[in-house]
Amino acid sequence: MKREGKALAPEVEASLRERLAHNPFVLFMGVQVPALREGYARFTLEIRPDFHNSQGFLQGGVIAALADEAVAYALFSLVAEGEMISTVEMKINFLAPAQHGTIEARAHIRKRGRTLSLGEVASTVILVPPGTGILVLKLYNLLHYGAGGTVAALALAQAGLVLVAWLVVLWALNRGKGAAA
């Protein structure tokens, strides 16, 4: 995952924050946005019991929607105001279930072309104590953008990165078992 981008111009960040203040999904779900930078967005959401599925885990669609919204704002930080973007398809790998804590989606635009941009999101559940967590989702979106026209998106998965993510999860789980013993 790339590091955070450069700071946004104050007027660009103000415009994005205004868009967020009127975003029905963000408001309804209680999404927080602690970071917006060039080509980067970090969204967080406190896991609530009403977000659980029948098995008591965070419903996967909630995680996917948070990740999708984060990558959209990472791209909004790079395109001209008024340009429309949309996701038509995405590739998601759920790596572990989540029940409590805060889900954090860190999104960045990996590659930006003339009309297509590849976005990547890693979602982590932040647990207590602070600094601990587990990667629960890896998402790739290729977003198409344009002024007021039809938009399309293509999701891409990179098996090598997903394999690395699985190894990180297995390492974290084994590390946790060792620490509890």
FENKA-V543900 format. One record per pair of residues at least 12 apart in sequence whose ideal C-beta (glycine too) atoms are under 7 Angstrom apart, sorted by the first residue. I is the first residue (numbers start at 1). GAP is how many residues later the second one is. Records with the same first field share a line. If there is no record, write none. Layout:
I=GAP ; GAP
This chain:
1=105 ; 107 ; 119 ; 121
2=106
4=31 ; 33 ; 36
5=32 ; 33 ; 34 ; 35
6=31 ; 32
7=30
8=28 ; 29 ; 30 ; 69
12=65
13=23
15=66
16=20 ; 57 ; 60 ; 61
20=13
25=40 ; 44
26=43
29=16
30=15 ; 16
31=12 ; 14 ; 35 ; 38
32=12
36=37 ; 41
37=40
38=39 ; 40
39=35 ; 38 ; 39 ; 69 ; 70
40=34 ; 67 ; 68
41=29 ; 32 ; 33 ; 66
42=62 ; 64
43=23 ; 26 ; 27 ; 62
44=58 ; 59 ; 60
45=21 ; 57 ; 58
46=56
47=51 ; 53 ; 54 ; 55 ; 56
56=43
57=40 ; 41 ; 42
58=40 ; 41 ; 45
60=34
63=40 ; 60 ; 73 ; 74
64=28 ; 75
66=37 ; 39 ; 57
67=38 ; 40 ; 54 ; 56 ; 70 ; 72
68=19 ; 22 ; 73
70=35 ; 37 ; 51
71=36 ; 48 ; 50 ; 70
72=13
74=33 ; 34 ; 35 ; 45
75=34 ; 42 ; 44 ; 68 ; 70
78=31 ; 34
79=66
82=65
83=62 ; 63 ; 64
84=61 ; 62 ; 64 ; 67
85=58 ; 60 ; 66
86=65 ; 67
87=54 ; 56 ; 66
88=64 ; 65
89=64 ; 65 ; 66
90=49 ; 51 ; 65
91=48 ; 49 ; 64 ; 65 ; 66
92=45 ; 47
93=44 ; 45 ; 64 ; 69
94=42 ; 43
95=40 ; 41 ; 42 ; 43 ; 70 ; 71 ; 74
96=38 ; 40 ; 73
98=27 ; 38
101=24 ; 25 ; 26
102=24
103=20 ; 22
104=19 ; 20 ; 22
105=16 ; 18
106=15 ; 16
107=12 ; 14
108=12
115=29 ; 30 ; 31
116=26 ; 28
117=25 ; 26 ; 28
118=22 ; 24 ; 38
119=22 ; 24
120=20
121=18
122=13 ; 16
123=13 ; 14
124=12
134=35 ; 38
135=30 ; 33 ; 34
138=23 ; 24 ; 27
140=15 ; 16 ; 17 ; 18
141=12 ; 14
142=12 ; 13 ; 14
